[in-house]
Amino acid sequence: MSGQTGIAFIGTGFVADYYMTTLANHPGLRLVGVWDNDASRLAQFCAYWNVRAYTSGEELLADPAITIVVNLTTPESHHPVNKASLLAGKHVYCEKPLAMTVDEARELVEIAEERGLILASAPANALSDARAHCADILASGIVGMPRLAYAEMEDGPVFLDNWQEWRSRSGAKWPGVHEFEIGCTLEHAGYATSWLVSLFGPVANVAAFSALTFPNKGPGTESLVLGPDFSTGCLTFQSGLVARLTSGLAAPRDRSLTIICDKGTIVVRDLWDNRSPVHVSLVGARRPLRHRLLDRIERQIKRKLPFCLMAGKPVPYSRAAAKNVLPAYPSQIDFVRGVAAQAEAVAAGTQPVFSGRTALHLTEIVLALNAGKRDYTPTGL
């Protein structure tokens, strides 16, 4: 198809199937081929999806048909793969984080700037319909000035589940051991920070704490050095808003965002849901009947019922849902939407939202949260 942007994947692990699933939503992109240093995994992926396998990373980077390299390797490989791709003259879209240190991430951004290339970063959930819906509600002024936010990135006690048996669509094992080594913050905090920064602007200060609270995650992990499975941080934004962001692998699953404003509160139920329900409760408004009934029942029986209701009333979306293909719950994100936005920016000569210095800023925040830095000032945008 004419006008398509050629892309290639480096890395065909578990997350690559999420990208293949949602690639169908973006006909302007053409997957030219893929490569992975695990030959058996590469063959399995290519056989399932019927895509071309490159014989090496060098062959992939030398292919003039490729405009954007999509880096789906493990986090510690992000910097060298990103750097090699940029030096080969390719635009790069990288899974989070850009690199494992701020200095390495800054180096990548500077290389991209010097060469006139776009370096963009996942996650794409902050390009979701839900995020746009939330931004519209804030812009309407109905809830007033945002003052405080609570973001939750609790993925549940995954290590107590049968994670060793989890497989992607094409058969890749879920890399549980490696995710436990990397830690919950680098794996998950980006889903919230991208929302927060896109809604409220740059972060001026990070005060964080992180810890490994469950050192034994099951068979194969007993002797490993594992990353944090809990972190929390208070982010002070240049705009004045304050947010608390918690990430974890032990508490019950919760990926919600609550924004408290002068005139009301917004609650986004699930930041991993492209069209998550969004509720608004206004100061002084009469509470919904179901909430009042629940309160009455609990007063009568003198105990808390084993469930709770979202505060406020759901705000309907202004547009009908597009017939997009999304991965199954709990990962209902259009993973390729960020790549598509980058391709549009390349064609227009502009910068997509989560690229360059913004991508560096997000990486710096997540690294500070992961390290538990107590009084840290990220690079300004």
Secondary structure, DSSP 4 states (H G I P E B T S, - for coil): -TTPEEEEEE--SHHHHHHHHHHTT-TTEEEEEEE-S-HHHHHHHHHHHT--B-S-HHHHHT-TT-SEEEE-S-GGGHHHHHHHHHHTT-EEEEPSPS-SSHHHHHHHHHHHHHHT--EEE---GGGSHHHHHHHHHHHHTTT-SEEEEEEEEE---GGGS-GGG-B-TT-PBP-HHHHHHH-HHHHHHHHHHHHHHHHH--EEEEEEEEE------STT-TTS----SEEEEEEEETTS-EEEEEEESSSPPB--EEEEESSEEEEES-TTSTT--EEEEETTPPPPHHHHHHHHHHHHHTS--S----SSEEPPPSSPPP----PPTT----TTHHHHHHHHHHHHT---TTBHHHHHHHHHHHHHHHHT-SSB-PPP-
